[in-house]
């Protein structure tokens, strides 16, 4: 959580991670998205959706590892992992459908 001149307590940051966003309509790289909702920071849901995605096992394993490392990384390491995650999304976005938005939010929030 960032902002010019803003600071947040550990509790406030934890609460922000559990915010649910409801998207009624969105158009972008993933195409049209209707009535989707996702929860930023819900690591287990992301892992489940990756397991169900139409991806090769090696691709699933790669992004799961990136996510696990990203979630647990020190701030210094997160930027490199963020880049890996975004590159992975770029090469697999056509196989992710609506899920691409959730995955992108993880690495850009």
PyMOL CGO cylinders between C-alpha atoms (Angstrom):
from pymol import cmd
from pymol.cgo import CYLINDER

trace = [
    CYLINDER, 0.00, 0.00, 0.00, 1.57, 3.26, -1.10, 0.3, 1, 1, 1, 1, 1, 1,
    CYLINDER, 1.57, 3.26, -1.10, 0.69, 6.92, -1.23, 0.3, 1, 1, 1, 1, 1, 1,
    CYLINDER, 0.69, 6.92, -1.23, 2.50, 10.22, -1.07, 0.3, 1, 1, 1, 1, 1, 1,
    CYLINDER, 2.50, 10.22, -1.07, 2.66, 11.37, 2.53, 0.3, 1, 1, 1, 1, 1, 1,
    CYLINDER, 2.66, 11.37, 2.53, 0.60, 8.42, 3.75, 0.3, 1, 1, 1, 1, 1, 1,
    CYLINDER, 0.60, 8.42, 3.75, 1.49, 5.72, 6.22, 0.3, 1, 1, 1, 1, 1, 1,
    CYLINDER, 1.49, 5.72, 6.22, -0.51, 2.74, 7.33, 0.3, 1, 1, 1, 1, 1, 1,
    CYLINDER, -0.51, 2.74, 7.33, -0.38, 0.53, 10.41, 0.3, 1, 1, 1, 1, 1, 1,
    CYLINDER, -0.38, 0.53, 10.41, 0.18, -3.20, 10.09, 0.3, 1, 1, 1, 1, 1, 1,
    CYLINDER, 0.18, -3.20, 10.09, -3.49, -3.75, 10.96, 0.3, 1, 1, 1, 1, 1, 1,
    CYLINDER, -3.49, -3.75, 10.96, -4.66, -1.30, 8.27, 0.3, 1, 1, 1, 1, 1, 1,
    CYLINDER, -4.66, -1.30, 8.27, -2.50, -3.05, 5.67, 0.3, 1, 1, 1, 1, 1, 1,
    CYLINDER, -2.50, -3.05, 5.67, -3.93, -6.44, 6.66, 0.3, 1, 1, 1, 1, 1, 1,
    CYLINDER, -3.93, -6.44, 6.66, -7.49, -5.11, 6.39, 0.3, 1, 1, 1, 1, 1, 1,
    CYLINDER, -7.49, -5.11, 6.39, -6.73, -3.66, 2.94, 0.3, 1, 1, 1, 1, 1, 1,
    CYLINDER, -6.73, -3.66, 2.94, -5.53, -7.06, 1.72, 0.3, 1, 1, 1, 1, 1, 1,
    CYLINDER, -5.53, -7.06, 1.72, -8.94, -8.52, 2.42, 0.3, 1, 1, 1, 1, 1, 1,
    CYLINDER, -8.94, -8.52, 2.42, -10.95, -5.99, 0.44, 0.3, 1, 1, 1, 1, 1, 1,
    CYLINDER, -10.95, -5.99, 0.44, -13.25, -7.54, -2.15, 0.3, 1, 1, 1, 1, 1, 1,
    CYLINDER, -13.25, -7.54, -2.15, -13.65, -5.71, -5.45, 0.3, 1, 1, 1, 1, 1, 1,
    CYLINDER, -13.65, -5.71, -5.45, -16.75, -6.33, -7.55, 0.3, 1, 1, 1, 1, 1, 1,
    CYLINDER, -16.75, -6.33, -7.55, -16.30, -5.57, -11.23, 0.3, 1, 1, 1, 1, 1, 1,
    CYLINDER, -16.30, -5.57, -11.23, -19.50, -5.31, -13.17, 0.3, 1, 1, 1, 1, 1, 1,
    CYLINDER, -19.50, -5.31, -13.17, -17.96, -4.63, -16.55, 0.3, 1, 1, 1, 1, 1, 1,
    CYLINDER, -17.96, -4.63, -16.55, -14.44, -4.19, -17.88, 0.3, 1, 1, 1, 1, 1, 1,
    CYLINDER, -14.44, -4.19, -17.88, -12.81, -4.39, -21.28, 0.3, 1, 1, 1, 1, 1, 1,
    CYLINDER, -12.81, -4.39, -21.28, -9.09, -4.77, -21.81, 0.3, 1, 1, 1, 1, 1, 1,
    CYLINDER, -9.09, -4.77, -21.81, -6.34, -7.24, -22.60, 0.3, 1, 1, 1, 1, 1, 1,
    CYLINDER, -6.34, -7.24, -22.60, -8.50, -10.08, -21.22, 0.3, 1, 1, 1, 1, 1, 1,
    CYLINDER, -8.50, -10.08, -21.22, -11.46, -9.11, -23.39, 0.3, 1, 1, 1, 1, 1, 1,
    CYLINDER, -11.46, -9.11, -23.39, -14.87, -8.41, -21.87, 0.3, 1, 1, 1, 1, 1, 1,
    CYLINDER, -14.87, -8.41, -21.87, -15.21, -9.26, -18.20, 0.3, 1, 1, 1, 1, 1, 1,
    CYLINDER, -15.21, -9.26, -18.20, -18.66, -9.31, -16.64, 0.3, 1, 1, 1, 1, 1, 1,
    CYLINDER, -18.66, -9.31, -16.64, -19.72, -9.64, -12.98, 0.3, 1, 1, 1, 1, 1, 1,
    CYLINDER, -19.72, -9.64, -12.98, -16.35, -10.82, -11.74, 0.3, 1, 1, 1, 1, 1, 1,
    CYLINDER, -16.35, -10.82, -11.74, -15.19, -10.42, -8.19, 0.3, 1, 1, 1, 1, 1, 1,
    CYLINDER, -15.19, -10.42, -8.19, -11.91, -11.17, -6.60, 0.3, 1, 1, 1, 1, 1, 1,
    CYLINDER, -11.91, -11.17, -6.60, -10.10, -10.65, -3.37, 0.3, 1, 1, 1, 1, 1, 1,
    CYLINDER, -10.10, -10.65, -3.37, -6.65, -9.17, -3.47, 0.3, 1, 1, 1, 1, 1, 1,
    CYLINDER, -6.65, -9.17, -3.47, -4.26, -11.17, -1.38, 0.3, 1, 1, 1, 1, 1, 1,
    CYLINDER, -4.26, -11.17, -1.38, -6.20, -14.43, -1.51, 0.3, 1, 1, 1, 1, 1, 1,
    CYLINDER, -6.20, -14.43, -1.51, -3.23, -16.63, -2.27, 0.3, 1, 1, 1, 1, 1, 1,
    CYLINDER, -3.23, -16.63, -2.27, -5.08, -19.96, -2.01, 0.3, 1, 1, 1, 1, 1, 1,
    CYLINDER, -5.08, -19.96, -2.01, -7.76, -18.90, -4.51, 0.3, 1, 1, 1, 1, 1, 1,
    CYLINDER, -7.76, -18.90, -4.51, -5.08, -17.90, -7.01, 0.3, 1, 1, 1, 1, 1, 1,
    CYLINDER, -5.08, -17.90, -7.01, -3.35, -21.26, -6.63, 0.3, 1, 1, 1, 1, 1, 1,
    CYLINDER, -3.35, -21.26, -6.63, -6.65, -23.12, -7.12, 0.3, 1, 1, 1, 1, 1, 1,
    CYLINDER, -6.65, -23.12, -7.12, -7.45, -21.16, -10.27, 0.3, 1, 1, 1, 1, 1, 1,
    CYLINDER, -7.45, -21.16, -10.27, -3.98, -21.83, -11.66, 0.3, 1, 1, 1, 1, 1, 1,
    CYLINDER, -3.98, -21.83, -11.66, -4.49, -25.56, -11.06, 0.3, 1, 1, 1, 1, 1, 1,
    CYLINDER, -4.49, -25.56, -11.06, -7.75, -25.41, -13.03, 0.3, 1, 1, 1, 1, 1, 1,
    CYLINDER, -7.75, -25.41, -13.03, -6.39, -23.26, -15.88, 0.3, 1, 1, 1, 1, 1, 1,
    CYLINDER, -6.39, -23.26, -15.88, -5.70, -24.65, -19.35, 0.3, 1, 1, 1, 1, 1, 1,
    CYLINDER, -5.70, -24.65, -19.35, -1.93, -24.47, -18.93, 0.3, 1, 1, 1, 1, 1, 1,
    CYLINDER, -1.93, -24.47, -18.93, 0.90, -26.94, -19.24, 0.3, 1, 1, 1, 1, 1, 1,
    CYLINDER, 0.90, -26.94, -19.24, 2.04, -28.36, -15.91, 0.3, 1, 1, 1, 1, 1, 1,
    CYLINDER, 2.04, -28.36, -15.91, 5.41, -26.65, -16.28, 0.3, 1, 1, 1, 1, 1, 1,
    CYLINDER, 5.41, -26.65, -16.28, 3.68, -23.26, -16.68, 0.3, 1, 1, 1, 1, 1, 1,
    CYLINDER, 3.68, -23.26, -16.68, 1.47, -23.92, -13.64, 0.3, 1, 1, 1, 1, 1, 1,
    CYLINDER, 1.47, -23.92, -13.64, 4.48, -24.87, -11.55, 0.3, 1, 1, 1, 1, 1, 1,
    CYLINDER, 4.48, -24.87, -11.55, 6.42, -21.80, -12.69, 0.3, 1, 1, 1, 1, 1, 1,
    CYLINDER, 6.42, -21.80, -12.69, 3.70, -19.27, -11.74, 0.3, 1, 1, 1, 1, 1, 1,
    CYLINDER, 3.70, -19.27, -11.74, 2.90, -21.04, -8.48, 0.3, 1, 1, 1, 1, 1, 1,
    CYLINDER, 2.90, -21.04, -8.48, 6.57, -20.74, -7.52, 0.3, 1, 1, 1, 1, 1, 1,
    CYLINDER, 6.57, -20.74, -7.52, 6.67, -17.07, -8.53, 0.3, 1, 1, 1, 1, 1, 1,
    CYLINDER, 6.67, -17.07, -8.53, 3.54, -16.34, -6.47, 0.3, 1, 1, 1, 1, 1, 1,
    CYLINDER, 3.54, -16.34, -6.47, 4.81, -18.22, -3.41, 0.3, 1, 1, 1, 1, 1, 1,
    CYLINDER, 4.81, -18.22, -3.41, 8.13, -16.42, -3.54, 0.3, 1, 1, 1, 1, 1, 1,
    CYLINDER, 8.13, -16.42, -3.54, 6.46, -13.04, -4.22, 0.3, 1, 1, 1, 1, 1, 1,
    CYLINDER, 6.46, -13.04, -4.22, 4.04, -13.39, -1.28, 0.3, 1, 1, 1, 1, 1, 1,
    CYLINDER, 4.04, -13.39, -1.28, 6.87, -14.22, 1.12, 0.3, 1, 1, 1, 1, 1, 1,
    CYLINDER, 6.87, -14.22, 1.12, 9.60, -11.99, -0.35, 0.3, 1, 1, 1, 1, 1, 1,
    CYLINDER, 9.60, -11.99, -0.35, 11.36, -9.14, 1.36, 0.3, 1, 1, 1, 1, 1, 1,
    CYLINDER, 11.36, -9.14, 1.36, 10.60, -5.77, -0.28, 0.3, 1, 1, 1, 1, 1, 1,
    CYLINDER, 10.60, -5.77, -0.28, 14.03, -5.78, -1.94, 0.3, 1, 1, 1, 1, 1, 1,
    CYLINDER, 14.03, -5.78, -1.94, 13.29, -9.07, -3.75, 0.3, 1, 1, 1, 1, 1, 1,
    CYLINDER, 13.29, -9.07, -3.75, 9.67, -8.28, -4.68, 0.3, 1, 1, 1, 1, 1, 1,
    CYLINDER, 9.67, -8.28, -4.68, 10.50, -6.05, -7.64, 0.3, 1, 1, 1, 1, 1, 1,
    CYLINDER, 10.50, -6.05, -7.64, 12.38, -8.81, -9.46, 0.3, 1, 1, 1, 1, 1, 1,
    CYLINDER, 12.38, -8.81, -9.46, 9.60, -11.30, -8.73, 0.3, 1, 1, 1, 1, 1, 1,
    CYLINDER, 9.60, -11.30, -8.73, 7.01, -8.74, -9.84, 0.3, 1, 1, 1, 1, 1, 1,
    CYLINDER, 7.01, -8.74, -9.84, 8.80, -8.51, -13.20, 0.3, 1, 1, 1, 1, 1, 1,
    CYLINDER, 8.80, -8.51, -13.20, 8.88, -12.32, -13.51, 0.3, 1, 1, 1, 1, 1, 1,
    CYLINDER, 8.88, -12.32, -13.51, 5.16, -12.51, -12.72, 0.3, 1, 1, 1, 1, 1, 1,
    CYLINDER, 5.16, -12.51, -12.72, 4.22, -9.84, -15.24, 0.3, 1, 1, 1, 1, 1, 1,
    CYLINDER, 4.22, -9.84, -15.24, 6.36, -11.47, -17.95, 0.3, 1, 1, 1, 1, 1, 1,
    CYLINDER, 6.36, -11.47, -17.95, 4.73, -14.84, -17.21, 0.3, 1, 1, 1, 1, 1, 1,
    CYLINDER, 4.73, -14.84, -17.21, 1.28, -13.25, -17.53, 0.3, 1, 1, 1, 1, 1, 1,
    CYLINDER, 1.28, -13.25, -17.53, 2.32, -11.68, -20.84, 0.3, 1, 1, 1, 1, 1, 1,
    CYLINDER, 2.32, -11.68, -20.84, 3.29, -14.99, -22.38, 0.3, 1, 1, 1, 1, 1, 1,
    CYLINDER, 3.29, -14.99, -22.38, 0.23, -16.86, -21.03, 0.3, 1, 1, 1, 1, 1, 1,
    CYLINDER, 0.23, -16.86, -21.03, -2.56, -14.24, -20.96, 0.3, 1, 1, 1, 1, 1, 1,
    CYLINDER, -2.56, -14.24, -20.96, -4.50, -15.86, -23.81, 0.3, 1, 1, 1, 1, 1, 1,
    CYLINDER, -4.50, -15.86, -23.81, -4.91, -19.02, -21.71, 0.3, 1, 1, 1, 1, 1, 1,
    CYLINDER, -4.91, -19.02, -21.71, -5.99, -17.23, -18.54, 0.3, 1, 1, 1, 1, 1, 1,
    CYLINDER, -5.99, -17.23, -18.54, -9.29, -15.62, -19.57, 0.3, 1, 1, 1, 1, 1, 1,
    CYLINDER, -9.29, -15.62, -19.57, -10.91, -13.59, -16.77, 0.3, 1, 1, 1, 1, 1, 1,
    CYLINDER, -10.91, -13.59, -16.77, -8.34, -14.89, -14.31, 0.3, 1, 1, 1, 1, 1, 1,
    CYLINDER, -8.34, -14.89, -14.31, -5.69, -12.64, -15.91, 0.3, 1, 1, 1, 1, 1, 1,
    CYLINDER, -5.69, -12.64, -15.91, -7.13, -9.66, -14.00, 0.3, 1, 1, 1, 1, 1, 1,
    CYLINDER, -7.13, -9.66, -14.00, -6.76, -11.30, -10.60, 0.3, 1, 1, 1, 1, 1, 1,
    CYLINDER, -6.76, -11.30, -10.60, -3.25, -12.42, -11.33, 0.3, 1, 1, 1, 1, 1, 1,
    CYLINDER, -3.25, -12.42, -11.33, -2.25, -9.01, -12.66, 0.3, 1, 1, 1, 1, 1, 1,
    CYLINDER, -2.25, -9.01, -12.66, -3.64, -7.32, -9.53, 0.3, 1, 1, 1, 1, 1, 1,
    CYLINDER, -3.64, -7.32, -9.53, -1.37, -9.47, -7.37, 0.3, 1, 1, 1, 1, 1, 1,
    CYLINDER, -1.37, -9.47, -7.37, 1.75, -8.18, -9.08, 0.3, 1, 1, 1, 1, 1, 1,
    CYLINDER, 1.75, -8.18, -9.08, 0.65, -4.56, -9.58, 0.3, 1, 1, 1, 1, 1, 1,
    CYLINDER, 0.65, -4.56, -9.58, -0.94, -3.71, -6.24, 0.3, 1, 1, 1, 1, 1, 1,
]
cmd.load_cgo(trace, "trace")
